[in-house]
Amino acid sequence: MNTTNFQIPSIQDRFIYDLIYNCLALPTLAVAYELGLYDRLAETPLTIEEVATALSLTDRAAEAIVGVSAATGFLHRKSDDDRFALSEQARIYILPESPFSYGESLGYASFVNMGSFALDAIRKAVKHGSRPSDPKAIATQMLDQKEISRLMRLLHAHTLPAGMAIAEHPYFDEIESLLDVGAGSCPITAAVVARRPGIRVTALDVDAVCPQGEEMLRRYGLEDCATLLAGDMFAGLPTGFGAHLYSNIFHDWDVESCRRLAKISFDALEPGGRILL
Ligand SMILES: C[S@@+](CC[C@H](N)C(=O)[O-])C[C@H]1O[C@@H](n2cnc3c(N)ncnc32)[C@H](O)[C@@H]1O
């Protein structure tokens, strides 16, 4: 591929994100209903932390059910603070006392359309802490090459358009070296070296995944523009970089692991270096 064609796409990829992720909205709303989110918010608007306390959830689980409920129009954020309130849509179509309520039926509608898999996976993820229920991305070392290749192709398509925009950020005017941590098939590395040839970029991932990065960089003719490094990010990071970029990494891990990674980065970065999330 000619890297002069490596431009920010002229159409945003939201439509395809919606296509892929909208199917998770219904089971998420069903689980939120089961947990009593909408009844609580009918009493009074709450912040995400208050929802977590009221429903005995982690902050991350509360953020997920509130975020999906807001994105689908059932909640709105109050303009004067960070509290979320029920929308009219939720009062009419979700609350059990409404004659038009679907609330009780959300779980059944999800089951009828998608079987129990999505519902069970989301229930498990929301109720049992902050670890992902299907942790493929945090256990790539355990996957076979065919599965790694399929996962990385999806992640590459998912990340490259955003990577192209990220590489244009003025922040990259200020840095000379970047470590792409958990680089996968190198969408961010490819975007940065293509758009910012002056920046020295190293992409780090577990050894089972590095061939995916090599293949993608070769496909773009960028194989000589970045260094690939096999390693375990939890075992320490190489020194000598002005910035560490974690693309689609922190949301995969529990909070304690994210703290460990931040500390590992802090110890390895040059003075004044930055962690980019
Ligand atoms: C969700 S993917 C993100 C890939 C890429 N950064 C992107 O945005 O498309 C998570 C990546 O973290 C990598 N990873 C998981 N555990 C790791 C570890 N201990 N050390 C280095 N990389 C790891 C996985 O192999 C995978 O490529």
The ligand as a Gaussian input file, in Angstrom:
#p B3LYP/6-31G(d) Opt

LIG

0 1
 C       -7.806000      -5.275000      22.826000
 S       -6.257000      -5.654000      22.163000
 C       -5.672000      -4.052000      21.672000
 C       -4.797000      -4.115000      20.457000
 C       -4.438000      -2.750000      19.876000
 N       -3.761000      -1.915000      20.851000
 C       -5.673000      -2.046000      19.360000
 O       -6.042000      -0.989000      19.880000
 O       -6.291000      -2.564000      18.413000
 C       -5.290000      -6.016000      23.584000
 C       -3.868000      -6.394000      23.267000
 O       -3.148000      -6.525000      24.496000
 C       -2.231000      -7.578000      24.340000
 N       -1.790000      -8.103000      25.629000
 C       -2.514000      -8.824000      26.513000
 N       -1.750000      -9.146000      27.583000
 C       -0.523000      -8.606000      27.352000
 C        0.699000      -8.611000      28.095000
 N        0.775000      -9.197000      29.283000
 N        1.766000      -7.967000      27.568000
 C        1.667000      -7.354000      26.350000
 N        0.541000      -7.324000      25.619000
 C       -0.543000      -7.938000      26.109000
 C       -3.023000      -8.600000      23.558000
 O       -2.186000      -9.579000      22.959000
 C       -3.749000      -7.728000      22.547000
 O       -3.029000      -7.559000      21.374000

